[in-house]
Amino acid sequence: MPQTVEKRRSSLGAKLTALTPSRFGMDASPVRGTLAAGVGVSALRAAVQWGAPWPLKLIFDNVLGSHPLPHLLSWLPSSRTGRLDLLAGAMVVIALLLAVFAYATNALLANAGQKMVFDLRCRLFNHLERQSMEFHAANSVGDLLSRLGGDIQAIQGVVVNVVPILVENGLTILGMVVIMLFVDWHYTIIILSLLPIMYLTVRHYLGAIKKSQRQARDIEGRATSFAQEVLISLPVVQAFGAEAREGRRYANLADEGLEANKRSVLLQSRFTPLVTATMAVSTAGVVYFGARAVISGSLTPGDLLVFSAYLRGIYTPVRQLAKMAGMLGRGQASADRVKEVLATCAEPPQISRPRQLGWPKGEIRFEGVTYAYAAASTPSLDDLDLEIRAGSSHALVGATGSGKSTLVKMIPRFVDPHRGRITIDGVDLRNFSLAELRSRIALVPQEPSLMGETVWENIAYGLQTRSRLGAIEAAKRAGVHEVLSSLRDGYDTVVGERGGALSGGQRQCVAFARAMARNAPIILLDEPAAGLDAETEAVLLEALRRLAEGRTMLHVTHHISTVADADRITLLSQGRVVEEGSHRELLAAGRAYRALHESRGHLTVLRPTEQVS
């Protein structure tokens, strides 16, 4: 995975100010109004919080004590009991207002956060859908699912639980510091003197916790990827008795993740007591110096209470941050992992003003096309030239690794050539929009990918209007109605994950019907009859002939018997064209194709001396 997210400063200021929607890859514009309302209510709560200690100060100084009332409060009752009643009532009102404002703040900010996280999850999924096949070949599905699931969940925990607390307390702290400086700036400096120590403590531990959480999230992604790989390959694992070995491998990965999480827990276990101890020292200093100031007469007992209350207000967010440090570090690490994916642009390039493809005749040309896979030592296609005539049935045959499937992948632009170009009706594929290009192509792969829906929904998959009757009609036109209607629930049979409830032949029948329903002018068949019995193969070959009527069809196969009726056949070897012509012409030529035919379809890699340009 490319490391595209730049390293950020690990200072406390950077960490707290970075707790914004953009820091987590989220867009706040759809919920700007809700966020503004939440911050506004939070400001009201902060204002009420600023005044919360003052009724108690007045009770100590002006009810229990003999200090005169400030001029602004001369309207209070003159009797001590009257003042006490009024001030006690004010304390109750303040408490109720704080509760109401806290509820409204949490509801507004949490709802906005949930909506932003939802949008982020959808944006990440849509982004993954658009990436090229090369991107997905280089990144494991399990790790991407981990980012889409666990990482998004971690971000949600921070946005919903941590951010509202910090927003609310940030406004409270700002006002409290201003009021404290106004009341007695000398004493305020004493109170705030330990903040640099707190700052350095938070800076160090948050950075360390984030680092350990990033390691844990990366390991969890690898473990998820490994588990998915094993579960998908479970028949092979069981057939070779490898359950114990794979179990140990998974346990090793899980143990690495456990150790990384333990490091994070240990760091937080040290962090919280340090914060508590610093706060205890600060409180002791406030009490000591405050008591001396009261004794000297420069401070009233009520003032000391106000300063003590404000001290708690200032350090409460830090204490809460200490308790949530693990969640915050996990969220920030997860945000980096999500943003790495979002910052990766591996989509097939598209021009800003694509040409209209319309309904093409279907002439396809490969001109000097070269393509090599990242792990391959030789190109899969090497300076390939090939013409597929419009409306014709064209077959590709060749040994495994000769480049047949790669060639098919290039027509819908699953991969692009490294050199050369591919055209439809004389126009480079890259001049069309991907959506329109792919809408003109129907693909029947060797292993048909079915969704966990009903048979008819899979047939109608990809159509703007999904109709059960239309799906059945497509199956009839493809000649597979009898096979599909004989299923347990007919066309309403749920095929299961990846079509696991159907046999291989039944899945291929669904794939042929889906291609027929697509009604596209270009049909691509990649080993559609591989591994099927003779009876099912005969059904699908008849479906193939129906599909080919009036369309350009490219058929990839290892079996000569399935392509004898093709208008033109191309034999590939090592990414190059060896022979080309009709079945009869190639047999008459008496070269590699005839040898292949006489060996009953068994393909071997041709020697260089056998290759014909």
Long-range contacts (C-beta under 8 A, 24 or more apart in sequence): 1-139, 1-143, 1-340, 1-341, 1-344, 2-340, 2-343, 2-344, 3-340, 4-339, 4-340, 4-343, 4-344, 5-336, 5-339, 5-340, 5-343, 10-203, 10-206, 10-207, 10-210, 11-203, 12-199, 12-202, 12-203, 12-206, 15-202, 15-203, 15-206, 15-207, 15-332, 16-166, 16-170, 18-332, 19-158, 19-162, 19-163, 19-166, 21-116, 21-159, 23-332, 23-335, 24-116, 24-120, 24-155, 24-158, 24-159, 24-331, 24-335, 24-338, 24-339, 25-120, 25-335, 25-338, 25-339, 25-342, 26-116, 26-117, 26-119, 26-120, 26-155, 26-159, 27-116, 27-119, 27-120, 27-123, 28-112, 28-116, 30-115, 30-116, 30-119, 31-111, 31-112, 31-115, 31-116, 34-108, 34-111, 34-112, 34-115, 35-108, 35-109, 35-112, 37-108, 38-104, 38-105, 38-108, 38-109, 38-112, 38-164, 38-167, 39-109, 39-167, 41-101, 41-104, 41-105, 41-108, 42-101, 42-105, 42-109, 42-164, 42-167, 42-168, 42-171, 43-171, 44-101, 45-97, 45-98, 45-101, 45-102, 45-105, 45-168, 45-171, 45-172, 46-168, 46-171, 46-172, 46-174, 46-175, 47-175, 48-94, 48-97, 48-98, 48-101, 49-98, 49-172, 49-175, 49-176, 49-313, 50-172, 50-175, 50-176, 50-179, 51-94, 52-91, 52-94, 52-98, 52-309, 53-305, 53-306, 53-309, 53-310, 54-306, 55-87, 55-88, 55-90, 55-91, 55-94, 56-87, 56-91, 56-302, 56-305, 56-309, 57-300, 57-302, 57-303, 57-305, 57-306, 58-83, 58-87, 58-302, 59-83, 59-84, 59-87, 59-88, 59-302, 60-300, 60-301, 60-302, 60-305, 61-300, 61-301, 61-302, 61-303, 62-302, 63-87, 65-300, 65-301, 65-302, 67-300, 67-302, 102-168, 105-164, 105-167, 105-168, 106-164, 109-163, 109-164, 109-167, 110-160, 110-164, 113-156, 113-159, 113-160, 113-163, 113-164, 114-156, 114-159, 114-160, 116-159, 117-152, 117-155, 117-156, 117-159, 117-160, 120-152, 120-155, 120-338, 121-148, 121-152, 123-342, 124-148, 124-152, 124-338, 124-341, 124-342, 127-341, 127-342, 128-341, 130-347, 131-344, 131-346, 131-347, 132-346, 132-347, 132-348, 132-414, 132-415, 133-409, 133-414, 133-415, 134-346, 134-374, 134-415, 135-344, 135-346, 137-374, 138-374, 140-221, 140-222, 140-225, 140-228, 140-229, 141-225, 141-228, 142-221, 142-222, 142-223, 142-224, 142-225, 142-226, 142-227, 142-228, 142-229, 143-221, 143-222, 143-224, 143-225, 144-341, 145-224, 145-228, 146-217, 146-220, 146-221, 146-224, 146-225, 147-221, 147-334, 147-337, 147-338, 147-341, 150-217, 150-220, 150-221, 150-224, 150-334, 151-217, 151-334, 151-335, 151-337, 151-338, 152-334, 152-338, 154-217, 154-327, 154-330, 154-331, 154-333, 154-334, 155-331, 155-334, 155-335, 155-338, 157-327, 157-330, 157-331, 158-327, 158-328, 158-330, 158-331, 158-332, 159-331, 161-324, 161-327, 162-321, 162-324, 162-327, 162-328, 162-331, 165-317, 165-320, 165-324, 166-317, 166-321, 169-313, 169-316, 169-317, 169-320, 170-317, 172-313, 172-317, 173-313, 173-314, 173-317, 176-310, 176-313, 176-314, 177-314, 179-310, 180-307, 180-310, 183-303, 183-306, 183-307, 184-298, 184-299, 184-303, 184-307, 187-289, 187-290, 187-293, 187-299, 187-307, 188-307, 190-285, 190-286, 190-289, 191-282, 191-285, 191-286, 191-307, 191-310, 191-311, 191-314, 192-314, 193-285, 194-278, 194-281, 194-282, 194-285, 197-278, 198-275, 198-278, 198-315, 198-318, 201-271, 201-274, 201-275, 201-278, 202-271, 202-275, 202-318, 202-321, 202-322, 205-267, 205-268, 205-270, 205-271, 205-274, 205-325, 206-321, 206-325, 206-328, 206-329, 208-267, 209-264, 209-267, 209-268, 209-271, 209-325, 209-326, 209-328, 209-329, 210-328, 210-329, 210-332, 210-333, 211-333, 212-260, 212-261, 212-263, 212-264, 212-267, 212-329, 213-260, 213-261, 213-264, 213-326, 213-329, 213-330, 213-332, 213-333, 213-334, 214-333, 214-336, 214-337, 215-260, 215-263, 216-257, 216-260, 216-261, 216-264, 216-330, 216-333, 217-330, 217-333, 217-334, 217-337, 218-337, 219-253, 219-256, 219-257, 219-260, 220-257, 221-337, 222-253, 223-250, 223-253, 223-254, 223-257, 226-250, 226-253, 264-326, 264-329, 264-330, 265-326, 267-325, 268-322, 268-325, 268-326, 271-322, 271-325, 272-322, 272-323, 272-325, 275-315, 275-318, 275-319, 275-322, 276-319, 276-322, 279-315, 279-318, 279-319, 282-311, 282-315, 283-308, 283-311, 286-311, 348-413, 348-416, 348-434, 349-416, 349-430, 350-430, 350-433, 350-434, 351-430, 351-431, 354-431, 354-432, 354-433, 354-436, 355-427, 355-431, 355-432, 356-432, 356-436, 357-424, 357-427, 357-432, 357-433, 357-436, 357-437, 357-440, 359-440, 359-521, 360-390, 360-424, 360-425, 360-440, 360-521, 360-522, 361-390, 361-391, 361-425, 361-521, 361-552, 362-388, 362-390, 362-391, 362-424, 362-425, 362-521, 362-522, 362-551, 362-552, 363-387, 363-388, 363-389, 363-390, 363-423, 363-424, 363-425, 363-426, 363-552, 364-388, 364-411, 364-422, 364-423, 364-424, 364-522, 364-552, 364-554, 365-422, 365-423, 365-426, 366-407, 366-410, 366-420, 366-422, 367-420, 367-421, 367-422, 367-423, 368-419, 368-420, 368-421, 369-407, 369-410, 369-417, 369-419, 369-420, 369-421, 369-422, 370-417, 370-418, 370-419, 370-420, 370-575, 371-406, 371-410, 371-415, 371-417, 371-418, 372-418, 373-406, 378-574, 378-575, 379-575, 380-406, 380-575, 381-406, 381-407, 381-410, 381-417, 381-575, 382-574, 382-575, 382-576, 383-419, 383-420, 383-576, 384-420, 384-575, 384-576, 384-577, 385-577, 386-570, 386-577, 388-552, 388-554, 388-568, 389-552, 389-567, 389-568, 390-425, 390-552, 391-550, 391-551, 391-552, 392-552, 392-553, 392-567, 392-568, 393-548, 393-553, 393-555, 393-565, 393-566, 393-567, 393-568, 394-552, 394-553, 394-554, 394-555, 394-566, 394-567, 394-568, 394-569, 394-570, 395-554, 395-555, 395-556, 395-557, 395-562, 395-563, 395-566, 395-568, 395-569, 395-570, 396-554, 396-555, 396-556, 396-557, 396-569, 396-570, 396-572, 397-556, 397-557, 397-558, 397-560, 397-563, 397-569, 397-570, 397-571, 397-572, 397-593, 397-596, 397-603, 398-571, 398-572, 398-573, 398-578, 398-603, 399-573, 399-603, 399-604, 399-605, 399-606, 400-558, 400-603, 401-574, 401-605, 402-572, 402-573, 402-574, 402-575, 402-605, 403-572, 403-574, 403-575, 403-576, 404-526, 404-556, 404-572, 405-526, 405-527, 405-556, 407-556, 407-572, 408-443, 408-524, 408-526, 408-554, 408-556, 411-441, 411-522, 411-524, 411-554, 412-437, 412-438, 412-441, 412-443, 412-524, 413-437, 413-438, 424-522, 439-520, 440-520, 440-521, 440-522, 441-520, 441-522, 441-523, 441-524, 442-514, 442-515, 442-516, 442-518, 442-519, 442-520, 442-522, 442-523, 442-524, 442-547, 443-515, 443-524, 443-526, 444-508, 444-511, 444-512, 444-514, 444-515, 444-523, 444-524, 444-525, 444-526, 444-528, 445-511, 445-526, 445-527, 445-528, 446-526, 446-527, 446-528, 446-530, 448-499, 448-507, 448-508, 448-510, 448-511, 448-514, 449-498, 449-499, 450-495, 450-498, 450-499, 450-502, 450-507, 450-510, 450-511, 451-495, 452-494, 452-495, 452-496, 452-497, 452-498, 453-494, 453-495, 454-489, 454-491, 454-492, 454-493, 454-494, 454-495, 455-484, 455-487, 455-490, 455-491, 455-492, 455-493, 455-495, 455-510, 456-491, 456-492, 458-495, 458-499, 458-510, 458-514, 459-491, 459-510, 459-513, 459-514, 459-517, 460-514, 460-517, 461-514, 462-514, 462-518, 463-517, 463-518, 470-517, 471-513, 471-517, 474-513, 474-514, 474-516, 474-517, 475-509, 475-513, 475-516, 477-516, 477-546, 478-509, 478-512, 478-513, 478-515, 478-516, 478-543, 478-546, 478-547, 479-539, 479-542, 479-543, 479-546, 480-509, 480-510, 480-512, 480-513, 480-539, 480-540, 480-543, 483-509, 483-536, 483-539, 484-509, 484-510, 484-513, 504-531, 504-532, 505-532, 505-533, 505-536, 505-539, 505-540, 508-532, 508-536, 508-540, 509-536, 509-539, 509-540, 509-543, 512-540, 512-543, 512-544, 512-547, 515-547, 516-543, 516-546, 516-547, 520-551, 521-551, 521-552, 522-551, 522-552, 522-553, 522-554, 523-547, 523-548, 523-551, 523-552, 523-553, 523-554, 524-553, 524-554, 525-553, 525-554, 525-555, 525-556, 525-557, 526-556, 527-556, 527-557, 527-558, 528-555, 528-557, 529-557, 529-559, 529-562, 530-557, 530-558, 537-562, 558-601, 558-603, 559-601, 560-596, 560-597, 560-600, 560-601, 561-601, 569-593, 571-596, 573-605, 573-606, 573-610, 573-611, 574-605, 574-606, 574-611, 576-611, 576-613, 577-613, 578-606, 578-610, 578-611, 578-612, 579-612
